[in-house]
Structures are given as C-alpha cells and as structure tokens.
Amino acid sequence: MWPTALVYALLWFLSITPPSQGAETPTEAVRETVNKTLHILEDSALNDKAKHAQLRRMLEEIAADRFDYAEMSKRVLGKYWKSLTEAEQKEFVEVYQGFLSDTYAGRIDDYTGRKQDVRYLTERKEGSYAEVRTELRSDKTTLPMDYRLLLKEGRWAAYDIIIDGVSLVSNYRSQFQKIIRESSYQELVKKLRERTMTEAKKTKE
C-alpha cells in the first residue's frame, strides 16, 4: 500500500492553478486555487456521501484544467518514457490521470467538512521553473508541502509536490520503474487500470 501521507497530498497536488498569461506569481497561482479547493472541501452542503460524485467532478474539473498530466507522466516514467510510442505515451497519460483521480477520490471522506489552513512560506524561481513552499495545518496535523511548477506558454503548471520531504513524482517513479524492470510496461498499465477499477468500486459502495 502506498504511503497514506502521499495519498493525502493528492488533493492539494492536483489543485494547483497556473496563472493567466503569466500575470500572477507562482505563489499567487497556488493560493488562488488552493482557496477554491478549500472552499469546496469545507462546503457543508457537499459533506454527504450522496454528494461525493458531485464533489469529485468539481475537483476533477480543477485538476483537468490546471494540471499538466503529460509532464508528470513523463517525469514519473523517466528513461522509459522515450522508449514508448506516441500512442503508448498518450495511453499512459490517460491511465495515470484516471489512477490519480480515483486514488484521491477514495479519500474524500478525510477532507470534507474539515477546517484547514495553508501558510505560504517562500517562493523560488529559476527560469521557467518555480517552487512554492507552504505549510498545511488542520485540527489533526501540520504538514510541510513544496509545490513545483513549470511555466508553459505563459502559464504556471504543477508537476510535483514534496510533502514532508518526500517527492510524489519520485515515489511513484521508483514503484513504476520497478514494475517495468521486473515485468513490462504493459504490466504496469494493467496494474494501474486494476487499481483504478478497485478504487472506483469502493467509491460507489
């Protein structure tokens, strides 16, 4: 089972908003969308299992519009990415996106209705890359989170999050590459699809 802390980070990792036309700083971009995400999660009207499908769609819309799944997929597969055909790369992006969506959807109960606060600590930029350090505080825990973003076509897009010193990209990369080495790329895709189906089933129950 993958570390719970990393699953916990997915809701935040998938909600980074790139600024429009490069007008915003990376920190402003993160703050704007995190606030939108918090508003959704803290909405008492959505704090009902019957509303989870609606809540999930709202979060997925944020993620699909603002997160660069292709960039993350490339980084997660590392050296194996270039060995894939264009069709296989497209396939993996779709499968990985579904895997992430179903993984964090399965944790919705942990976040709805809970009062949470984010503190923005520092911002560092190097060319088209940026890192925004934050701290997530709730009634149960305090977690340091560092968001890594890439400037593409005038917009900031998130491609990694470091939670309590652990990179989400690096964590999955080590697991995925191990499966590829010991078996094959096809086996990795199969496992991700199976995991997605399992999480989707749990969400419906």
N, C-alpha and C positions, 0 to 999 in steps of 0.2 A: 504494500500500500504506500502510495506517495505521501510525503510529509504533509500533515494537516495544515501546517503553517503556510505552505506554498499554495494549497488549495484556497486557504483563507485570503491570500493575496490576489487571487484571480479577479475578484470583483473590482479591485482597485486597478489592477494591471490592465484590464480590458476597458477601462473607462477614461483613459487619457484623451483629452481633446486637443488636436492640433490647432493653433491659432489661424485665423483667417488672413490670408495674404501676407503672412509674416509680420502682422501688425502687433501681435502680442508677444511677450517674452515667454520662454518655456514655463516659468513659474505661473504666470497668469493663465496659460493654457491648461495646466494641471489643475489649478484652483477652480477655474470655471466649471470644468466637467465633474470634478470630484464633488463640488457643491450640488450639481444636478443629480449625481448618483446618490448622495446622502439624502437629498430631498425625497427621492423615490423610495429608498430603503426605509426611511423614517415615517413614511406616509401610513398612518394608522388604517386608512381605508384599504390599503393593499396588504395589511398584516393579517391575511386569511389564506389558508391553503387553497381555497376556491379561487383566489385571485393570483395564484402563483404563475399561471400560464401568462396572464396579462403582464405581471411584473417581469417575467423572464423576457417577454417580447420587447418591453421597454428598454431593458438593459442590453439586449442583443442589438437593438437599433443603434444605441450609443456606440457599442463596440464595432459593429459592421461599418459604421460611417467614419469612425475615428482611429481605428487600429490597423496597422499595416500587417496583415496576416502573412503576406508573401515574404516580407522582410524577416519576420520572426521565423517562418518556416525554413528559410534559407540558413539562418543562423543556428537553428536547432539541429538541422541535419549536417551542418558543417561541410566537410570534404565530400560527403556523399551526395550533396545537392547537385553538383556539376555532372555527376555520373548519370543522373536521371534524364529521361527525355522530357521535352516540353510538356507532353501530355501527363507524364508521371508527376512533374512538378506541380502542375495545375491540380492534379488529383490530390496530392499531399496537402496542399494549401486548404482545399475544401474539407478533407478528412480531419486535419488538425484543428481547423476552425470549429467544426462540429464537436470534436473531442473536448476542446476548451469550453465551449458553450454548455455542453451537458455536464461537465465537471463542476463548474461553478453554479449551475442551475440547481444541482443536487444539494448545495449548501445554503440555499436561500433562507431557510429557517434560522440559520445562525446570525443573519444580518438584519432582517426586517424588524422594525419597531425598536431597535436599539439606538440609544443616543451615542453618537460618535463624533469625534473632533479631530481635525487634521492640522498640525502645525507645520508651517513651511520654514525650513531652516536655511538652506543655502542653494544657490544656483551656480552651475559651472558650465561654460560654453567653450568649445574648441571647434572652430569652423562650423560645419553643418551638424555637429553633434552637441548634445547637452545632457546634463544630469541634474535633476532636481531632488534634493534631499528633504524628506518630510518625516513626520512622526505621527502615527495614528494612535489616538487614545480613545478608549472606551471604558465602560464601568468594570471591565474584566481584565484589560491588558493594555500595554503600551508597546507598540511595535515600530522600529525604525524602518522606513521604506524609501529607497532611492529609485527614482524613475529615470530611465534612459530614453532619450528621444533623438530622432533623426529629422533634419529639415529636408523635405522633399517638395519641390515645386512651390516653394514659399509657405509650406505648412509644416508644423511640427507633428510628428507621428511617433508614438511609443513603440519600442521593440523589446524592452526588457524591464524587469523590476527586481531590485535587490531587497529582500526582506530579511532583516536581522543578519545581514552579511551573506545571504545565500541567493545566487542568481537563478531566476526561474528558467532562463534560457539554458544556462549551464547544467542545471539539474535535469531537465528533460533531454538535453543533448547527450549526456552521459548514458542515460537509460535507453534512448532510442538507438544510439550508435552501437550499444552493446547487443541489442536485438539484431541489428543488421549484420554485425560481425559474426554472431553465433548462428544466425539463420539467413535472413534475406530482407530486402526492402519490402517485398510482398508480405512477409510475415509481420512486419511492423504495422503496415496498413491494416492487416487483418485484426491485429490486437487492438488497434485504436478504434476500429469500427465496432468490435465486440464490446469494448469498454463504453463506447458511446451508447450502444443499444442497451447495455445494462443500466447506465445512469438514467437514460430516458425512461426505462421501465420503472425505476424507483420513483422518479418524479411524478409519474402518472398514478402510482399507488396511493 
